[in-house]
Amino acid sequence: MRILLIVCGVFLSTFGALAQVEVSAAFENSQIMIGDQINLHLEAVYAKEYQVESVDLTVLDSIFSEPNQKFPDQDPSPLEILQQTEWEKLENGATVTYRKDIILTAWQEGVYFVPPVNFQFKSSGTNLNRSTNKLTLLVASPISESEVPDTLQITPIKDIELESWQFSDFLPIVYIIGGIALLILLVAWITSYLQKKKQEPIEEPEIIRPAHEIAIEKLTALKAAELWQKGEVKQYQSQLTYIIREYIENRYDKPALESTTSEILSDLKKVNFPETLVPKMREMLQLADMVKFAKANPPEEMHPRLLTYAEEIVATTQHKPTDINVEGENKDLT
């Protein structure tokens, strides 16, 4: 996922930068007289992340003129470079302007052609070439209108010369197609991920009930069963002590279900169990042991009393919410 987003961002950002790289060449006028001077202005406007590596000015050596119609035997003469300024770099917000002026002149009439000037840029290891437009300059003779013969022929218009395609001309199209393809893949992946996420079952968190709620619920059920009234004294005492042992184990984290009566009473002394409830706990556990092992038959009034003891123990020792004292420390209300 992360790699896909990075590649997509690189394509889109590179295309955005390419769209900002522009080069141009221009004359002040399209026509001068023999001996006049004219300024050739070269300029590149590009994003700040690009740098100009080089500008090929050697092409100016190949400036040529169309054969003179009046003097067909005379060889064409190139334009003459009189002066040129240093490259000037101007920053304007997110773009940079790189420019230079070249002063030219011509000593022979004719039509002169200035070939494209190539600029080479570089950004983050990527090279980019851009060429200026081709220019045409008409150089006329400073003769009076009366001296121009009627037979003066106008130079015919030449066919438009098409420049050959370069690989860099196709880069914007490649970036656009690649960006669209990556965007489609990204949307498809996100859609598939969301559908899969929606189908996954949501696990409900396990709710841990307080120990006193479980004990009170079981004591209520035991009371409603009326086991001892039906003569099932051993089963009644066994369930009653099991409920209270389970409560002690869950409440104080002591192995009460597997401990003897003496071990339970000993553990209760270590957890601040109320001393007033210790005799009631002892009586309840010892009577249950006598019924279970000695097959004793306690009086009927003992059964509801022991149930009352159990309810009192749970109600008195149940875990209560913590409170925060003035100093910000947790204080257990139990």
N, C-alpha and C positions, 0 to 999 in steps of 0.2 A: 504493500500500500504506500509506504513512505517513498520507495524508489520510484513508483509510478508518478506520484505528485511532483517529485524533484525533476524527472525527465520532462514532464509536461510543462513545468515552470521554465525550464531552460529553453525549450523550443519557443514558447510564447514570448519570453523576454528577448531572445535573440532576434526573432522576427520584428519585435517592436523597435529594437535598436537599428536594424537594417533599414527600416522605413525612415529613419532620421538621418541617414548618411546621404548627403547630396553634394555634388560637385558641379561647377559651371565655369564657362569661359564666355567673355563678352567683350565686344568693341564698343567704344563710345558712339561711333557712327559706322554705317555700312559702306561709306564712300569718302575718300580723301583725294586731294590733288597731289601731284608729284612733288615730293620734297616736304609735304606736311607730315606732322607727327600725330600718332594715334596711340591711345592707351589700351593695352590688352589686359583685362582684369580677370585674374584667376581666383576662384574662391571655393572653399569646402565648408559645409556646415554639418556637424556630426555630434552625436551624443558623447558625454564626457568619458564614458567608459572606453571609448576608442582613442587611439593615438595614431598620428600620421607617421608612417614608417618612411615613406619616400614619395617624391613627386618627379616623374620622368619628364624633364624639360628638354631632353635631347631630341624630342620629336620636332622641336622648333627649327632644328637644323635642316629639316626636310621641307620647309615652307617653299612652295613653288607657285608660279603664276601660269595662267593659261597662255598659250602662244599668242603673240601680238598679231592681230589681223592686218595691221598696217605694215609691219615688218616681219613677215613670216620666217625669214632667214635668221632672225636674231634670237639667240638663246634666252629662255626665260631667266629673270633675275630674282633671287630670293629677297625677302624683306630684310631690312637691316635693324638689328636690336641696338638702340642707342643707350638705353639706361633701364635699370630694373631695381625695384626696391627689395629690401629683405622681407622674408615671410613674417607676417604679423598675426599674432594669436590673441583673439578676444573671447572671453568667457561671458556668456549671457544665460544665467539660470542653469538649466540642465543641458545646454548645448554649447558648442565651441565653434567660433568662426575663424578659419585659417585662410589668409588672403595675401595676394601679391600683385603688383602692377608692373607691366613691362611696356616701355616706350618704344614704338616701332616707327619706321619710315620706309618709303619706297621711292626709288629714283627712276622708275620706268612704269608707264601705264600698263594696265592689265587687270586681270581678275586673279586674286591670290587666295589660296586655301590654307587654313591653319588646321592641321590634323588634331584629333582628340589628345588631350594631355591626361596621362594615367596617374591616379592617386592610389597609393597602397596604404591600407589601414590595418591595425592589429588590436585585438581585444581578447584577453584571457586565452591566448594561444591560437585564436582564430584570425586568419588573414582574409582581408576583403579588398577587392580591386574595384575602383570606379573610374570611369573615363568621362571627360567633359564632352560637350557637343562640338561638332565640326563647324568652323567659322569660314565665312567668305568675305573678302574685302575687295572693293572696286577702287582702283587707282586711275584717276582721269588726268588728261593733259590740260594744262592751263592755257588753252588756245581760245581765241574768241570764236563766237558762233559763226562769224562770216568766213573764218578760215577753214571751217569744217566742210570738206567736199560732200557733194550730194551722194556720191557713191559710197560714203562711209557705211559700212555694214555693222549692224548690231551683232555682237557675239551671240550665237545661238545658246539657248538654255540647255545645259547638260542634264543627262538623266540623274535621278536621285541615286546616290550610292548607299546601299544598305550595308550596315555593319554586321559582321559575323556574330552569331550568338556565342555568349560565354556561359560557363557553368554557373557563375554567380548570378546570372539573370534568372535562373530557374530556382534559386534558393528560396525566395519568398513563397513560391508555390509549394515547394517541398515542405517547408515549415508549416504552412497552413494545413495541408493534407495530413501531415503527421500529428499536428495539434488536435485536429478534429477526431482522428482515429483514437488518440489517447483519451480524449474527453469521452468518447463513446464507451471505451473500455472501462473508464473510471465510473461512469454512471451505471453501467451494467453490473460492475462489482459491488457498488454500494447498494443497488436494488436487491441483489442476491443476498448480501449480508443482512440487510434489514428483514427480508422475508424469513431467513433462517433464524434470526434472533427472535422474531415474533412467534415462531413455532416452538421454540424451546419452552418447556414447562417451568413455571415459576415455583421454586421451592419455598414453602411457607416455613418461617422460623419455628423451631420447637419451643413451646411455651412450658416453662418449668413452674409447676404449681407450688405454692408454699406448703411446708410440712404440716402446719396446723390445719389448713383447709382439707388436706387428705385425711388427717386423723379425725376431725370433726365429722366429715362425711361418713367415714367407716363406723364411728361410734353411734351415729344416728341410725345407720342401717342395722347395726348389731342390736340396738335397743328395740327397733321395730320387729326384729326376728323373734323375740321372746323365747330364746332357746332354753334358759334355765326354767321358765315357767312350764316348758314342755318336758322337763326332766333331762335335758341335754346339758348337764352342768359342766362336764369335762370340755365339751366343744365350746361352750360359752366362755369359760375361763381361758381356754387356749387362744380363742380369737381376741379376747380382751387384752391379754398380755402381748399378743403379737402386734396389735394396733399400737400399744403404748411403746413397745420396743422399737417398732419401725419409726415412730415419731421421734424418739430420742436419737436414733441413728441419723435421720434426715435433718433434725434440728441442730444437733451438736457435733455431727460428723464423727460419731463413735460407733464401733461395731456391736451395737446392742443386740442385734438379732442372733449373733453367734456367741455372746458372752453370757456368763452365769449371773445370778442375782447379785452376788457379792462384787463381781467385776463391774457390773453396771453402776452399783451404788458408789464404788470407788471412782469410776470415771466422772460421775456427776459432781463429785467434790472439786474436780479440776476445772469445771466450766461454769462456776458460780451459780449452780442450781440452787434455788431457794431452799434453805434449811427447813422451813416449815412444811415443805412438801416431801422431804426425805422419808419420814415415817409412813406416810400414805403410799409412797412408791414401794417401800420395803414390804408393807403389809400386802399390797396387791400382788407383787411378784412372788412372795413366799407362799401365799395362799394358792396361787396358780401352780407352784411346784408341788405342793402337798396334794392337790387334786390330781395332778398328772402322774406323779411317781408313787405317792402313798395311797392313792385312791380315796382320799378323804372326802367327806360329804359335809361342806360347811352349811351353816344355817341359811335359810332363804333370805333373811334380811341383809346378808353380806353381799349378795349379788348386785342389787341396785346401789348399795353404798360404794362398792368398788368402781362401778360405772361412773358414779358421781366424782370419785377421786380422779379417775382418768380424765373426765371433762375439765376438772379444776386444774390439773397439771397442764393440759394443753392450753387452756385459756390464759393461765398465768405466765407460762414460759414461751408463748408464741413470739416469733420474731417480729419486731416492730420497725418501722422506717427509721433511718438514721436522721439525726438532726445536726445542724451546724451551729457550733457555739460562737461566741462573740469574736474569738481569735481566729476563726476560719478553719478549725480542726474538726474532723468528723467525730461525732460522739454517739455511741450506740445506746439507745434508750433502754435496751434490755439489761 
